Amino acid sequence: RPWRPHLTLARRAPGAGAPATPLAARWPVRQFVLVESGGPQGPGYHVLRRYGAVDGDVTSGAPGAN
């Protein structure tokens, strides 16, 4: 299959559904990762790269890459 980027927030959550009205919530982010499922390392999820957020700005976790 062609690669299709996406963001998974919930998976296999029985009975889960969207709220009737949007929630007023803050979700501080300190870091996020690029993850591959499966691949040459076998089944499961594998972190390919980590990124950090500083003062609301996202910076690359890899040296020399911003």
mmCIF file of the N, C-alpha and C atoms, coordinates in Angstrom:
data_MODEL
# 
_entry.id   MODEL 
# 
loop_
_atom_site.group_PDB 
_atom_site.id 
_atom_site.type_symbol 
_atom_site.label_atom_id 
_atom_site.label_alt_id 
_atom_site.label_comp_id 
_atom_site.label_asym_id 
_atom_site.label_entity_id 
_atom_site.label_seq_id 
_atom_site.pdbx_PDB_ins_code 
_atom_site.Cartn_x 
_atom_site.Cartn_y 
_atom_site.Cartn_z 
_atom_site.occupancy 
_atom_site.B_iso_or_equiv 
_atom_site.pdbx_formal_charge 
_atom_site.auth_seq_id 
_atom_site.auth_comp_id 
_atom_site.auth_asym_id 
_atom_site.auth_atom_id 
_atom_site.pdbx_PDB_model_num 
ATOM 1   N N  . ARG A 1 1  ? 0.838   -1.197 0.000  1.00 0.00 ? 1  ARG A N  1 
ATOM 2   C CA . ARG A 1 1  ? 0.000   0.000  0.000  1.00 0.00 ? 1  ARG A CA 1 
ATOM 3   C C  . ARG A 1 1  ? 0.872   1.245  0.000  1.00 0.00 ? 1  ARG A C  1 
ATOM 4   N N  . PRO A 1 2  ? 0.405   2.299  -0.638 1.00 0.00 ? 2  PRO A N  1 
ATOM 5   C CA . PRO A 1 2  ? 1.155   3.552  -0.574 1.00 0.00 ? 2  PRO A CA 1 
ATOM 6   C C  . PRO A 1 2  ? 1.152   4.106  0.844  1.00 0.00 ? 2  PRO A C  1 
ATOM 7   N N  . TRP A 1 3  ? 2.238   4.784  1.198  1.00 0.00 ? 3  TRP A N  1 
ATOM 8   C CA . TRP A 1 3  ? 2.362   5.379  2.529  1.00 0.00 ? 3  TRP A CA 1 
ATOM 9   C C  . TRP A 1 3  ? 1.356   6.499  2.671  1.00 0.00 ? 3  TRP A C  1 
ATOM 10  N N  . ARG A 1 4  ? 0.645   6.536  3.809  1.00 0.00 ? 4  ARG A N  1 
ATOM 11  C CA . ARG A 1 4  ? -0.357  7.566  4.064  1.00 0.00 ? 4  ARG A CA 1 
ATOM 12  C C  . ARG A 1 4  ? -0.163  8.085  5.488  1.00 0.00 ? 4  ARG A C  1 
ATOM 13  N N  . PRO A 1 5  ? 0.378   9.300  5.645  1.00 0.00 ? 5  PRO A N  1 
ATOM 14  C CA . PRO A 1 5  ? 0.594   9.821  6.993  1.00 0.00 ? 5  PRO A CA 1 
ATOM 15  C C  . PRO A 1 5  ? -0.735  10.025 7.715  1.00 0.00 ? 5  PRO A C  1 
ATOM 16  N N  . HIS A 1 6  ? -0.737  9.785  9.029  1.00 0.00 ? 6  HIS A N  1 
ATOM 17  C CA . HIS A 1 6  ? -1.944  9.966  9.821  1.00 0.00 ? 6  HIS A CA 1 
ATOM 18  C C  . HIS A 1 6  ? -1.579  10.121 11.290 1.00 0.00 ? 6  HIS A C  1 
ATOM 19  N N  . LEU A 1 7  ? -2.527  10.526 12.073 1.00 0.00 ? 7  LEU A N  1 
ATOM 20  C CA . LEU A 1 7  ? -2.368  10.682 13.513 1.00 0.00 ? 7  LEU A CA 1 
ATOM 21  C C  . LEU A 1 7  ? -3.406  9.805  14.186 1.00 0.00 ? 7  LEU A C  1 
ATOM 22  N N  . THR A 1 8  ? -2.965  8.860  15.014 1.00 0.00 ? 8  THR A N  1 
ATOM 23  C CA . THR A 1 8  ? -3.876  7.982  15.734 1.00 0.00 ? 8  THR A CA 1 
ATOM 24  C C  . THR A 1 8  ? -4.015  8.488  17.155 1.00 0.00 ? 8  THR A C  1 
ATOM 25  N N  . LEU A 1 9  ? -5.226  8.863  17.548 1.00 0.00 ? 9  LEU A N  1 
ATOM 26  C CA . LEU A 1 9  ? -5.477  9.339  18.909 1.00 0.00 ? 9  LEU A CA 1 
ATOM 27  C C  . LEU A 1 9  ? -6.090  8.256  19.782 1.00 0.00 ? 9  LEU A C  1 
ATOM 28  N N  . ALA A 1 10 ? -6.862  7.391  19.206 1.00 0.00 ? 10 ALA A N  1 
ATOM 29  C CA . ALA A 1 10 ? -7.470  6.283  19.951 1.00 0.00 ? 10 ALA A CA 1 
ATOM 30  C C  . ALA A 1 10 ? -7.608  5.110  18.996 1.00 0.00 ? 10 ALA A C  1 
ATOM 31  N N  . ARG A 1 11 ? -7.406  3.945  19.520 1.00 0.00 ? 11 ARG A N  1 
ATOM 32  C CA . ARG A 1 11 ? -7.486  2.762  18.672 1.00 0.00 ? 11 ARG A CA 1 
ATOM 33  C C  . ARG A 1 11 ? -8.117  1.639  19.475 1.00 0.00 ? 11 ARG A C  1 
ATOM 34  N N  . ARG A 1 12 ? -9.050  0.957  18.853 1.00 0.00 ? 12 ARG A N  1 
ATOM 35  C CA . ARG A 1 12 ? -9.739  -0.164 19.499 1.00 0.00 ? 12 ARG A CA 1 
ATOM 36  C C  . ARG A 1 12 ? -10.281 0.240  20.868 1.00 0.00 ? 12 ARG A C  1 
ATOM 37  N N  . ALA A 1 13 ? -11.007 1.322  20.876 1.00 0.00 ? 13 ALA A N  1 
ATOM 38  C CA . ALA A 1 13 ? -11.597 1.823  22.116 1.00 0.00 ? 13 ALA A CA 1 
ATOM 39  C C  . ALA A 1 13 ? -13.100 1.543  22.082 1.00 0.00 ? 13 ALA A C  1 
ATOM 40  N N  . PRO A 1 14 ? -13.531 0.387  22.611 1.00 0.00 ? 14 PRO A N  1 
ATOM 41  C CA . PRO A 1 14 ? -14.942 0.045  22.563 1.00 0.00 ? 14 PRO A CA 1 
ATOM 42  C C  . PRO A 1 14 ? -15.803 1.117  23.231 1.00 0.00 ? 14 PRO A C  1 
ATOM 43  N N  . GLY A 1 15 ? -16.874 1.492  22.561 1.00 0.00 ? 15 GLY A N  1 
ATOM 44  C CA . GLY A 1 15 ? -17.807 2.456  23.124 1.00 0.00 ? 15 GLY A CA 1 
ATOM 45  C C  . GLY A 1 15 ? -17.357 3.898  23.023 1.00 0.00 ? 15 GLY A C  1 
ATOM 46  N N  . ALA A 1 16 ? -16.186 4.141  22.465 1.00 0.00 ? 16 ALA A N  1 
ATOM 47  C CA . ALA A 1 16 ? -15.696 5.513  22.367 1.00 0.00 ? 16 ALA A CA 1 
ATOM 48  C C  . ALA A 1 16 ? -16.441 6.248  21.266 1.00 0.00 ? 16 ALA A C  1 
ATOM 49  N N  . GLY A 1 17 ? -16.691 7.509  21.498 1.00 0.00 ? 17 GLY A N  1 
ATOM 50  C CA . GLY A 1 17 ? -17.347 8.330  20.496 1.00 0.00 ? 17 GLY A CA 1 
ATOM 51  C C  . GLY A 1 17 ? -17.000 9.782  20.726 1.00 0.00 ? 17 GLY A C  1 
ATOM 52  N N  . ALA A 1 18 ? -17.262 10.586 19.735 1.00 0.00 ? 18 ALA A N  1 
ATOM 53  C CA . ALA A 1 18 ? -16.987 12.018 19.855 1.00 0.00 ? 18 ALA A CA 1 
ATOM 54  C C  . ALA A 1 18 ? -17.988 12.651 20.816 1.00 0.00 ? 18 ALA A C  1 
ATOM 55  N N  . PRO A 1 19 ? -17.561 13.623 21.631 1.00 0.00 ? 19 PRO A N  1 
ATOM 56  C CA . PRO A 1 19 ? -18.497 14.296 22.529 1.00 0.00 ? 19 PRO A CA 1 
ATOM 57  C C  . PRO A 1 19 ? -19.502 15.137 21.742 1.00 0.00 ? 19 PRO A C  1 
ATOM 58  N N  . ALA A 1 20 ? -20.659 15.375 22.348 1.00 0.00 ? 20 ALA A N  1 
ATOM 59  C CA . ALA A 1 20 ? -21.703 16.175 21.691 1.00 0.00 ? 20 ALA A CA 1 
ATOM 60  C C  . ALA A 1 20 ? -21.240 17.609 21.474 1.00 0.00 ? 20 ALA A C  1 
ATOM 61  N N  . THR A 1 21 ? -20.457 18.136 22.403 1.00 0.00 ? 21 THR A N  1 
ATOM 62  C CA . THR A 1 21 ? -19.895 19.482 22.263 1.00 0.00 ? 21 THR A CA 1 
ATOM 63  C C  . THR A 1 21 ? -18.387 19.384 22.445 1.00 0.00 ? 21 THR A C  1 
ATOM 64  N N  . PRO A 1 22 ? -17.628 20.237 21.773 1.00 0.00 ? 22 PRO A N  1 
ATOM 65  C CA . PRO A 1 22 ? -16.171 20.192 21.913 1.00 0.00 ? 22 PRO A CA 1 
ATOM 66  C C  . PRO A 1 22 ? -15.745 20.405 23.374 1.00 0.00 ? 22 PRO A C  1 
ATOM 67  N N  . LEU A 1 23 ? -14.705 19.714 23.762 1.00 0.00 ? 23 LEU A N  1 
ATOM 68  C CA . LEU A 1 23 ? -14.168 19.855 25.113 1.00 0.00 ? 23 LEU A CA 1 
ATOM 69  C C  . LEU A 1 23 ? -13.211 21.042 25.183 1.00 0.00 ? 23 LEU A C  1 
ATOM 70  N N  . ALA A 1 24 ? -13.260 21.754 26.291 1.00 0.00 ? 24 ALA A N  1 
ATOM 71  C CA . ALA A 1 24 ? -12.296 22.836 26.526 1.00 0.00 ? 24 ALA A CA 1 
ATOM 72  C C  . ALA A 1 24 ? -11.131 22.215 27.286 1.00 0.00 ? 24 ALA A C  1 
ATOM 73  N N  . ALA A 1 25 ? -10.077 21.904 26.576 1.00 0.00 ? 25 ALA A N  1 
ATOM 74  C CA . ALA A 1 25 ? -8.946  21.227 27.205 1.00 0.00 ? 25 ALA A CA 1 
ATOM 75  C C  . ALA A 1 25 ? -7.638  21.778 26.657 1.00 0.00 ? 25 ALA A C  1 
ATOM 76  N N  . ARG A 1 26 ? -6.635  21.791 27.509 1.00 0.00 ? 26 ARG A N  1 
ATOM 77  C CA . ARG A 1 26 ? -5.280  22.125 27.087 1.00 0.00 ? 26 ARG A CA 1 
ATOM 78  C C  . ARG A 1 26 ? -4.494  20.832 27.076 1.00 0.00 ? 26 ARG A C  1 
ATOM 79  N N  . TRP A 1 27 ? -3.669  20.680 26.086 1.00 0.00 ? 27 TRP A N  1 
ATOM 80  C CA . TRP A 1 27 ? -2.885  19.466 25.940 1.00 0.00 ? 27 TRP A CA 1 
ATOM 81  C C  . TRP A 1 27 ? -1.440  19.869 25.678 1.00 0.00 ? 27 TRP A C  1 
ATOM 82  N N  . PRO A 1 28 ? -0.692  20.114 26.749 1.00 0.00 ? 28 PRO A N  1 
ATOM 83  C CA . PRO A 1 28 ? 0.703   20.531 26.544 1.00 0.00 ? 28 PRO A CA 1 
ATOM 84  C C  . PRO A 1 28 ? 1.521   19.392 25.922 1.00 0.00 ? 28 PRO A C  1 
ATOM 85  N N  . VAL A 1 29 ? 2.340   19.756 24.973 1.00 0.00 ? 29 VAL A N  1 
ATOM 86  C CA . VAL A 1 29 ? 3.178   18.778 24.282 1.00 0.00 ? 29 VAL A CA 1 
ATOM 87  C C  . VAL A 1 29 ? 4.637   19.075 24.592 1.00 0.00 ? 29 VAL A C  1 
ATOM 88  N N  . ARG A 1 30 ? 5.329   18.101 25.142 1.00 0.00 ? 30 ARG A N  1 
ATOM 89  C CA . ARG A 1 30 ? 6.755   18.245 25.422 1.00 0.00 ? 30 ARG A CA 1 
ATOM 90  C C  . ARG A 1 30 ? 7.594   17.579 24.334 1.00 0.00 ? 30 ARG A C  1 
ATOM 91  N N  . GLN A 1 31 ? 7.029   16.528 23.726 1.00 0.00 ? 31 GLN A N  1 
ATOM 92  C CA . GLN A 1 31 ? 7.725   15.863 22.636 1.00 0.00 ? 31 GLN A CA 1 
ATOM 93  C C  . GLN A 1 31 ? 6.722   15.053 21.821 1.00 0.00 ? 31 GLN A C  1 
ATOM 94  N N  . PHE A 1 32 ? 7.113   14.682 20.617 1.00 0.00 ? 32 PHE A N  1 
ATOM 95  C CA . PHE A 1 32 ? 6.339   13.745 19.825 1.00 0.00 ? 32 PHE A CA 1 
ATOM 96  C C  . PHE A 1 32 ? 7.321   12.927 19.008 1.00 0.00 ? 32 PHE A C  1 
ATOM 97  N N  . VAL A 1 33 ? 6.855   11.805 18.481 1.00 0.00 ? 33 VAL A N  1 
ATOM 98  C CA . VAL A 1 33 ? 7.743   10.895 17.765 1.00 0.00 ? 33 VAL A CA 1 
ATOM 99  C C  . VAL A 1 33 ? 7.142   10.493 16.425 1.00 0.00 ? 33 VAL A C  1 
ATOM 100 N N  . LEU A 1 34 ? 8.020   10.162 15.486 1.00 0.00 ? 34 LEU A N  1 
ATOM 101 C CA . LEU A 1 34 ? 7.632   9.566  14.221 1.00 0.00 ? 34 LEU A CA 1 
ATOM 102 C C  . LEU A 1 34 ? 7.780   8.063  14.408 1.00 0.00 ? 34 LEU A C  1 
ATOM 103 N N  . VAL A 1 35 ? 6.680   7.330  14.212 1.00 0.00 ? 35 VAL A N  1 
ATOM 104 C CA . VAL A 1 35 ? 6.659   5.896  14.499 1.00 0.00 ? 35 VAL A CA 1 
ATOM 105 C C  . VAL A 1 35 ? 6.316   5.122  13.242 1.00 0.00 ? 35 VAL A C  1 
ATOM 106 N N  . GLU A 1 36 ? 6.988   3.994  13.060 1.00 0.00 ? 36 GLU A N  1 
ATOM 107 C CA . GLU A 1 36 ? 6.700   3.085  11.953 1.00 0.00 ? 36 GLU A CA 1 
ATOM 108 C C  . GLU A 1 36 ? 6.073   1.829  12.536 1.00 0.00 ? 36 GLU A C  1 
ATOM 109 N N  . SER A 1 37 ? 5.005   1.354  11.910 1.00 0.00 ? 37 SER A N  1 
ATOM 110 C CA . SER A 1 37 ? 4.446   0.074  12.347 1.00 0.00 ? 37 SER A CA 1 
ATOM 111 C C  . SER A 1 37 ? 4.953   -1.011 11.416 1.00 0.00 ? 37 SER A C  1 
ATOM 112 N N  . GLY A 1 38 ? 5.438   -2.089 11.997 1.00 0.00 ? 38 GLY A N  1 
ATOM 113 C CA . GLY A 1 38 ? 6.024   -3.163 11.196 1.00 0.00 ? 38 GLY A CA 1 
ATOM 114 C C  . GLY A 1 38 ? 7.361   -2.733 10.650 1.00 0.00 ? 38 GLY A C  1 
ATOM 115 N N  . GLY A 1 39 ? 7.617   -3.064 9.411  1.00 0.00 ? 39 GLY A N  1 
ATOM 116 C CA . GLY A 1 39 ? 8.876   -2.672 8.787  1.00 0.00 ? 39 GLY A CA 1 
ATOM 117 C C  . GLY A 1 39 ? 9.947   -3.728 8.949  1.00 0.00 ? 39 GLY A C  1 
ATOM 118 N N  . PRO A 1 40 ? 11.183  -3.383 8.618  1.00 0.00 ? 40 PRO A N  1 
ATOM 119 C CA . PRO A 1 40 ? 12.272  -4.359 8.634  1.00 0.00 ? 40 PRO A CA 1 
ATOM 120 C C  . PRO A 1 40 ? 12.602  -4.887 10.032 1.00 0.00 ? 40 PRO A C  1 
ATOM 121 N N  . GLN A 1 41 ? 12.176  -4.174 11.079 1.00 0.00 ? 41 GLN A N  1 
ATOM 122 C CA . GLN A 1 41 ? 12.472  -4.622 12.445 1.00 0.00 ? 41 GLN A CA 1 
ATOM 123 C C  . GLN A 1 41 ? 11.442  -5.621 12.966 1.00 0.00 ? 41 GLN A C  1 
ATOM 124 N N  . GLY A 1 42 ? 10.440  -5.940 12.174 1.00 0.00 ? 42 GLY A N  1 
ATOM 125 C CA . GLY A 1 42 ? 9.437   -6.904 12.588 1.00 0.00 ? 42 GLY A CA 1 
ATOM 126 C C  . GLY A 1 42 ? 8.162   -6.228 13.048 1.00 0.00 ? 42 GLY A C  1 
ATOM 127 N N  . PRO A 1 43 ? 7.215   -7.021 13.561 1.00 0.00 ? 43 PRO A N  1 
ATOM 128 C CA . PRO A 1 43 ? 5.926   -6.465 13.959 1.00 0.00 ? 43 PRO A CA 1 
ATOM 129 C C  . PRO A 1 43 ? 6.049   -5.523 15.155 1.00 0.00 ? 43 PRO A C  1 
ATOM 130 N N  . GLY A 1 44 ? 5.060   -4.668 15.304 1.00 0.00 ? 44 GLY A N  1 
ATOM 131 C CA . GLY A 1 44 ? 5.048   -3.718 16.417 1.00 0.00 ? 44 GLY A CA 1 
ATOM 132 C C  . GLY A 1 44 ? 5.329   -2.313 15.924 1.00 0.00 ? 44 GLY A C  1 
ATOM 133 N N  . TYR A 1 45 ? 5.511   -1.398 16.849 1.00 0.00 ? 45 TYR A N  1 
ATOM 134 C CA . TYR A 1 45 ? 5.779   0.003  16.533 1.00 0.00 ? 45 TYR A CA 1 
ATOM 135 C C  . TYR A 1 45 ? 7.229   0.321  16.845 1.00 0.00 ? 45 TYR A C  1 
ATOM 136 N N  . HIS A 1 46 ? 7.869   1.087  15.961 1.00 0.00 ? 46 HIS A N  1 
ATOM 137 C CA . HIS A 1 46 ? 9.281   1.411  16.116 1.00 0.00 ? 46 HIS A CA 1 
ATOM 138 C C  . HIS A 1 46 ? 9.473   2.911  15.943 1.00 0.00 ? 46 HIS A C  1 
ATOM 139 N N  . VAL A 1 47 ? 10.110  3.538  16.930 1.00 0.00 ? 47 VAL A N  1 
ATOM 140 C CA . VAL A 1 47 ? 10.364  4.977  16.876 1.00 0.00 ? 47 VAL A CA 1 
ATOM 141 C C  . VAL A 1 47 ? 11.480  5.243  15.872 1.00 0.00 ? 47 VAL A C  1 
ATOM 142 N N  . LEU A 1 48 ? 11.176  6.069  14.874 1.00 0.00 ? 48 LEU A N  1 
ATOM 143 C CA . LEU A 1 48 ? 12.176  6.425  13.867 1.00 0.00 ? 48 LEU A CA 1 
ATOM 144 C C  . LEU A 1 48 ? 12.886  7.716  14.217 1.00 0.00 ? 48 LEU A C  1 
ATOM 145 N N  . ARG A 1 49 ? 12.162  8.646  14.864 1.00 0.00 ? 49 ARG A N  1 
ATOM 146 C CA . ARG A 1 49 ? 12.749  9.939  15.211 1.00 0.00 ? 49 ARG A CA 1 
ATOM 147 C C  . ARG A 1 49 ? 11.951  10.579 16.332 1.00 0.00 ? 49 ARG A C  1 
ATOM 148 N N  . ARG A 1 50 ? 12.628  11.267 17.236 1.00 0.00 ? 50 ARG A N  1 
ATOM 149 C CA . ARG A 1 50 ? 11.994  11.991 18.334 1.00 0.00 ? 50 ARG A CA 1 
ATOM 150 C C  . ARG A 1 50 ? 12.137  13.488 18.104 1.00 0.00 ? 50 ARG A C  1 
ATOM 151 N N  . TYR A 1 51 ? 11.101  14.227 18.476 1.00 0.00 ? 51 TYR A N  1 
ATOM 152 C CA . TYR A 1 51 ? 11.099  15.680 18.349 1.00 0.00 ? 51 TYR A CA 1 
ATOM 153 C C  . TYR A 1 51 ? 10.704  16.272 19.691 1.00 0.00 ? 51 TYR A C  1 
ATOM 154 N N  . GLY A 1 52 ? 11.272  17.419 20.033 1.00 0.00 ? 52 GLY A N  1 
ATOM 155 C CA . GLY A 1 52 ? 10.938  18.093 21.275 1.00 0.00 ? 52 GLY A CA 1 
ATOM 156 C C  . GLY A 1 52 ? 10.319  19.448 21.007 1.00 0.00 ? 52 GLY A C  1 
ATOM 157 N N  . ALA A 1 53 ? 9.528   19.932 21.942 1.00 0.00 ? 53 ALA A N  1 
ATOM 158 C CA . ALA A 1 53 ? 8.909   21.256 21.844 1.00 0.00 ? 53 ALA A CA 1 
ATOM 159 C C  . ALA A 1 53 ? 9.491   22.127 22.956 1.00 0.00 ? 53 ALA A C  1 
ATOM 160 N N  . VAL A 1 54 ? 9.954   23.321 22.595 1.00 0.00 ? 54 VAL A N  1 
ATOM 161 C CA . VAL A 1 54 ? 10.537  24.248 23.561 1.00 0.00 ? 54 VAL A CA 1 
ATOM 162 C C  . VAL A 1 54 ? 9.766   25.560 23.462 1.00 0.00 ? 54 VAL A C  1 
ATOM 163 N N  . ASP A 1 55 ? 9.137   25.977 24.560 1.00 0.00 ? 55 ASP A N  1 
ATOM 164 C CA . ASP A 1 55 ? 8.362   27.224 24.568 1.00 0.00 ? 55 ASP A CA 1 
ATOM 165 C C  . ASP A 1 55 ? 7.347   27.289 23.435 1.00 0.00 ? 55 ASP A C  1 
ATOM 166 N N  . GLY A 1 56 ? 6.694   26.162 23.142 1.00 0.00 ? 56 GLY A N  1 
ATOM 167 C CA . GLY A 1 56 ? 5.678   26.128 22.109 1.00 0.00 ? 56 GLY A CA 1 
ATOM 168 C C  . GLY A 1 56 ? 6.204   25.916 20.710 1.00 0.00 ? 56 GLY A C  1 
ATOM 169 N N  . ASP A 1 57 ? 7.532   25.982 20.536 1.00 0.00 ? 57 ASP A N  1 
ATOM 170 C CA . ASP A 1 57 ? 8.117   25.748 19.210 1.00 0.00 ? 57 ASP A CA 1 
ATOM 171 C C  . ASP A 1 57 ? 8.601   24.300 19.130 1.00 0.00 ? 57 ASP A C  1 
ATOM 172 N N  . VAL A 1 58 ? 8.382   23.687 18.019 1.00 0.00 ? 58 VAL A N  1 
ATOM 173 C CA . VAL A 1 58 ? 8.828   22.312 17.822 1.00 0.00 ? 58 VAL A CA 1 
ATOM 174 C C  . VAL A 1 58 ? 10.218  22.333 17.225 1.00 0.00 ? 58 VAL A C  1 
ATOM 175 N N  . THR A 1 59 ? 11.124  21.590 17.839 1.00 0.00 ? 59 THR A N  1 
ATOM 176 C CA . THR A 1 59 ? 12.482  21.491 17.339 1.00 0.00 ? 59 THR A CA 1 
ATOM 177 C C  . THR A 1 59 ? 12.800  20.018 17.093 1.00 0.00 ? 59 THR A C  1 
ATOM 178 N N  . SER A 1 60 ? 13.633  19.758 16.146 1.00 0.00 ? 60 SER A N  1 
ATOM 179 C CA . SER A 1 60 ? 13.988  18.394 15.809 1.00 0.00 ? 60 SER A CA 1 
ATOM 180 C C  . SER A 1 60 ? 14.851  17.788 16.904 1.00 0.00 ? 60 SER A C  1 
ATOM 181 N N  . GLY A 1 61 ? 14.648  16.503 17.147 1.00 0.00 ? 61 GLY A N  1 
ATOM 182 C CA . GLY A 1 61 ? 15.475  15.782 18.102 1.00 0.00 ? 61 GLY A CA 1 
ATOM 183 C C  . GLY A 1 61 ? 16.749  15.266 17.481 1.00 0.00 ? 61 GLY A C  1 
ATOM 184 N N  . ALA A 1 62 ? 16.901  15.428 16.179 1.00 0.00 ? 62 ALA A N  1 
ATOM 185 C CA . ALA A 1 62 ? 18.089  14.939 15.509 1.00 0.00 ? 62 ALA A CA 1 
ATOM 186 C C  . ALA A 1 62 ? 19.110  16.068 15.358 1.00 0.00 ? 62 ALA A C  1 
ATOM 187 N N  . PRO A 1 63 ? 20.380  15.776 15.604 1.00 0.00 ? 63 PRO A N  1 
ATOM 188 C CA . PRO A 1 63 ? 21.398  16.818 15.483 1.00 0.00 ? 63 PRO A CA 1 
ATOM 189 C C  . PRO A 1 63 ? 21.441  17.408 14.087 1.00 0.00 ? 63 PRO A C  1 
ATOM 190 N N  . GLY A 1 64 ? 21.496  18.717 14.004 1.00 0.00 ? 64 GLY A N  1 
ATOM 191 C CA . GLY A 1 64 ? 21.653  19.400 12.733 1.00 0.00 ? 64 GLY A CA 1 
ATOM 192 C C  . GLY A 1 64 ? 20.402  19.475 11.868 1.00 0.00 ? 64 GLY A C  1 
ATOM 193 N N  . ALA A 1 65 ? 19.261  18.995 12.357 1.00 0.00 ? 65 ALA A N  1 
ATOM 194 C CA . ALA A 1 65 ? 18.036  19.011 11.539 1.00 0.00 ? 65 ALA A CA 1 
ATOM 195 C C  . ALA A 1 65 ? 16.984  19.863 12.228 1.00 0.00 ? 65 ALA A C  1 
ATOM 196 N N  . ASN A 1 66 ? 16.649  20.985 11.641 1.00 0.00 ? 66 ASN A N  1 
ATOM 197 C CA . ASN A 1 66 ? 15.579  21.853 12.150 1.00 0.00 ? 66 ASN A CA 1 
ATOM 198 C C  . ASN A 1 66 ? 14.750  22.342 10.999 1.00 0.00 ? 66 ASN A C  1 
# 
